[in-house]
Amino acid sequence: MKPFRTIGVIGKRREPHLPTLASLCLALRAQGCEVLVEDNPALSDAPAGRRVSRSELARSVELAIVVGGDGTLLDAGRSLAPAGVPLLGVNQGRLGFMADLLPEQIADSLAAVIRGEYESEERMVLSARVIRATPGDDAGADAADAAPRIAVNDVVLRNQASIRMLEFESWMDEDFISLHRADGMIICSPTGSTAYALSGGGPLMHPSLQAMALVPICPHTLSDRPIVVGGEQRVRLVVRGDETLPPTALQAMMTIDGQLSESLAPGDAVEVTRAPEPLRLIHPAGYSYFAILRNKLRWGQGPENLLDR
């Protein structure tokens, strides 16, 4: 594997875990690496290093090391995946499905990764855009030309601060799938299949797959079940109106990775496809996806094991 020499460091924006960042930057400089730290007001006491913006970091580094939980890595992945920058996660969160290097492993594992001793994988990510039924004044002449957003985990259609169910259509390319009455729908990547979609009863998908899962959220009809479609397909969800509400009332919302949101009106559509560039992840040598599932989801452990936690 190719060794790394120019390394970007990204911390959690509000709680950047300064001791871990300091240890990481010190270890990287000891390996002779050039270190670029994302500019962040919360890092004023961090060790010296060239501070750069996220966009400059994406243009300049060979590897980005993200210190935080899976949410921090999702945020970094959305901006760095299009630039082809691989990510290595140092887990300071609760679960750590994607950020799998522990802080105490930095000294032992980092040198091997820098030398080129690591596992590399590419994961499909999603591209989502909203197609407005009625373009606003700032939407331009063609509502279908709205800029797409990258989603590493999932794109979710959900009701917006309401206990009413949504009514919406699902389409794959030009083929009508179904009419749904539910709290919403999760469209997830294989990476996102262990996130919100798993809680909603969706299937686990191996990260090497090029596929999307459509998982209804609390459907009114119990036979409305999750379905997996190919990554080359285009999935579209169209929000239907509610005759009991004013036509202008916002009833739905699209969320990206649980971090970005956009309101939807009746007639608006959410279109999801595979993004042009995959997310590139770096893992320490010996990484196993199934070991992650066993450790994080406690596969193979009976009730007596769970009581010992």
N, C-alpha and C positions, 0 to 999 in steps of 0.2 A: 504494500500500500504506500501511497505517496505521503512523505512527512510534511508537517506543517511548520511554517516559519512566521507568518503574520497572523496574529490571533486577535479576534474581537471579543470583548467581555461585556456582557449585558446582565444587569441586575434588576431585581424587582423595583418598580419605580417608587413605591411608597415605603417599602421596608427592604432595603437592598442587601441586608445580611453582610454588613461591613467586614466582620472578622473573616468570613469565608472568602469574600472578594479580595481582601488583603493577602490571604494565604495563596489564593489562586494566582494573583498577579506576581507575587514573589516567586512562586514555582515556575511560572512561564518565563520570567526574566532569567531565572537560573538555568533554563534550558536554551538560552540565547534567542528567544523569540521577541519579535517586535509586538508590543501590546497596545491595542487601541481600545479605550474604554468608552462606552456610550455615554454621551453627555447627559447628566441627570442631576438636578439640584440636590437630590438626597445623597449624592456621592461626594459632597464637599470635603468630607474627612477621609475619603478613600485614598489609597496609595497613589503616588504620582504616576501619570501616564498620559499619553496624548488623548485628549477628549475630542470625540467626533460625534456628529449626528448619526442617527440610525441609517439614513440614506448614504452617507459617506462610508460608514462601516460596511454596508452591503457592497459597496464598490471596491473596497480596499483589502478585505481580509480573505484568508484561505479557509478559516474555520472560525465559527462563533461559539463561545462557551456561555451558556445561559445559567445563571445562578438564581434559583427560585423553585417554584412548583410547576406543575404541568400548565397552569394558566399563564405563567410567564413565558414558558416555551411556546405555547400556542400563539401568543402575541408576537414573539420574535419570528416564529415560523411564517406567519402571514406576510411579513415584510421581507424576509430573507429568502424564502423559497423561490420567488420569481427571479432572484439574482443568482440562484444556484449555489448559495453559500451553505455548506453543511453545518449542522448544529450538534453540539454535545451538551447534555443537560446535567447540572449538578443539583441534586434534589434537596431543596429546603422546604418542601411542602409536606402535605399529609400522605399522599398516595404514591405519586411518582411512577406513573405508567410509562412516561416518555423520558423524564429526567431521571436517569437510572444510576448516575455516579454519586455516591455519598460523599459528603465533605471530608470525612476521615480517609477516603480513598484517593484524595488528590495527590498526595506525595508519591504513592506507589503507582497509580494507574496513569497519571498524566504524562509522565516521561515516556511510557510505552506508546501512548497515543501520538505524542509529538513525533516520535521516531517512525511512525507508520504502522505500529502494531495495534490494530483495531478492527472492528467489524463495521462495515458500511452498508446501509440499505436505503432504498428509495421508496417513498410512500406516496400514493396518489392523494392529491388534495382537490378540493372542490372550488369551482368558480360560480358565484351566484350574482344575479342581477334582478332588479325589480323592473317590470314593464308596466307602466302606468296606463290605466284605462282612460284617464283624462289628464293629459300633461298640464302641469302648472306653469306659471309664468317663467319659472327658472328651469324648466325641464327641457327646453329646447324644442325644435320642430318635431323631432322623432323620439318618442318616449322609449323606444326599444334600444336606443343608443346609450342608455345610462351605463356608466362605468361599472364593470363587474367587481365584486369583492372576493377575496380569497378566504376560504374556510378550511382549516386543518381538520377539525373534528366534524362539525355538522352545521347545517342550515336548518333553522327551525321556523315553521309557521305556527304561531300560537295566538290565543286570544289576548287582548290588551286590557288588563285590569278589569276583567269582567267575568262573571260566572256563566255567561251564555256560551253555548257551544258554537263553534264555527261551522259554516257550511262551505265546502270548497270542492273543486274538481281536481283530479290528478290525471296527468297525461304523460306518456312516454313517446317522445318525438311527436308524430301526428296521430298516435294511437291513444284513444280514450281509455283510461284505466277504470276509474270509478268516481262516484259522487260520495263524499264523506260528510258525516256529521260527527264532530269530535272536538276535543280541546285544541287540536292542532296536528301537525305532522313533523316528524324528524327525518331529514334526509342526511345520512351520515356516510362518511368515508370509512374504509376499513379501520383506520386509526380511531375514529370516533365511535366505532361499534362497541368499545368498552366504556363509553361515557354515558351521556343522557339516554342514548338509544338502548343500552343494556338495561337501565332502570325501567324503560318503557316496554320491556319484553322483546327487544330485538335480538337478532342472532349475532354471535361473535364472528368476525371475519378476519382471516389471517391478513396481516399487513401487506403481503406480497400480491394480494388480489387487486384487480382493476375492476371495482364494482362499487355500487352504492346500495344502501338499504333504506327503504321507505318504511318508517315505523309510525303508525297512528298513535296519537296520545289520547288515552281514555275514549276510544270510539264508542258511539251510541249503539252500534251493531257489533256484537261480540265476534262475528265472523270476519270483521275488518281486520285482517292480520298483516304483520310485516311481510314485505317482499323484497328480494334482492334482484337488482337489474345490472346490466353491464355498464362498465365505466365509459363506454363510447356513446351511451344513450344521452338524450336530453330530457330531463324531467321538468315538468311545469305544474305548478299548483296555482289555481285560479280562485280567488276569493269571491264567493257569491254574496249578494246583498241580503239584508234582513228587512222585510217589509214593515216590521214593527218599529224600526229605528229610522231616524232621518237619513236621507241618502248620503249626506256629508259626514255622518258619524264614523269615526275610525273604530273599526272592530278588531283589527288584526295587526300583527307585528311580525317582521322577520328579524331573527337574531342570528348572528354569526359567532360560532364558538362560545356562545353565552356572554360575549363581551361587547359586540356591536349590535345596534338595533336600528330598525327603520320601520316607521308606521306604514300601514297599508289601508287602502280604502276599498269598498266593494268594486269588483271588476279588475283590480290590480292582480298581476301575476308574478310569481317568483319562479325564475328559471335557473336550473342548476345543471352544470356540466362538469366534466373533468377539467381541471386547470391545465394549461399548457406545460408547466414545469412541476415536477414532483418535489416533495419535501425530502431533503437528504439528511439522514441522521447518522451520527457516529456513536458507536458503543465500545466500551472496553472489550478486549479479546475475551472470548468465551461467552458472550451474550447469547441468551436464549429467550425467545418470545414466550415459549411455554413455561420456562422457569418464572418469568414475570407473572403469568397467569396463576401459577401454583402459589407464588408468594403473596401476590396482591389480592387475589380472589379466594385464596385458601382452598384451592382444589385438593381433593384427596384427604382433607382433614375432617374428622368426625366431631361431634358435639363436645367430647371430652377435651379436644385440643382447643376449641374456641373458648371454653371456660377458663383456660389458663392464661388468656390474654391480659 
